[in-house]
């Protein structure tokens, strides 16, 4: 089955829906109960709970941004089903302009959260587009699985579905493969098979954004061994399905008692969760790979899914670096250090890193190649090289900004309420101002910086970026496999075979 035949030669039963708005998204969260656990409490409506409502509203703004008429051309493209607008993140690129358009759309959404929300609806949508671009990979396990992939992709695309994913087994005993764990249901896997579908039990991580998603893509990106077939799956399950539980990590917004003091924590915590499946039923039409080690592995590497998803992720990261640079610039201006030569040198160094990373993002488009089915694949070498650097340059840049600001982020009043205390209000206005701004404006800037760099939310982001693409050695191995060593080695051979010089 070619990509063209799969995507253009069928009409899914459900036509294109109008673009979802933020109100539609929030109403869906409220009307479809789910099982989310935080602070010992079961939460069925994340749109209303203080742990999640800030993140829900931030996600809702993305839906509104894409639905706004003035953003339609950037954020959508015509559905192959009926020509109505659908999110551009679902577009399968066939030329360089398509991939550039996808990157611009990803940057626009990323700017809405300053690059702080990594699992927005465009992330897993890009993986799904990559799956559907080469359905023959899934057909290796049975033609019906290829049909399932394409059919669900079309459904998700045309209904503007939001998917999260959980594709890493829990860290219980990594010295043993899945089937040798002390309990066969520790890792998410098949426990029963019927004519109608399969039943799953076990856990999988790290369902970032899963609290807000319509579906969770469950699979495994880790290598598996013979005997692990029960865990070699690729499928989607509604977040609201019976038996699905999401156990949230510490919800930082619960400690953010003021949006002035915690401007980012209170708005952009997308939440990481452990996905727990308790005898969850999945119909066959939602299964893309079943008990197949080869297909489960190849879905990431023999389709452009991993490239599309991480092209979006790096557009998001470039946006975040741009925000970091703007924040550093504003803090230098506030402290009066901006024109100091040592500060200019440090700023120039991290600006160089941000610029190199952005250049590598665009290189993925320029160096992209088209396969035999007319599908464009971003450059593996450029993409994985950037990812290999991410875990190194992020702490480097953060530490540089820490050095530039000195005590500015921590020599602050304890809370916004201090401005209202008559005993100290005048002192605060006098001693916390800067040469260019009043005290409230300066404190607001430094609170923003601290929330980005030093708060619990900010430190989660440093850990997140360090392991965004997995362990760094795995990414570097991807670079090794993608690099053109043959061309490089030929140059060495040419040098060794230079003819002798005439005397």
Order of alpha helices (4+ residues) and beta strands (2+ residues): alpha-alpha-beta-beta-alpha-alpha-beta-beta-alpha-alpha-alpha-alpha-beta-beta-beta-beta-beta-beta-alpha-beta-beta-alpha-alpha-alpha-beta-beta-alpha-alpha-alpha-alpha-alpha-alpha
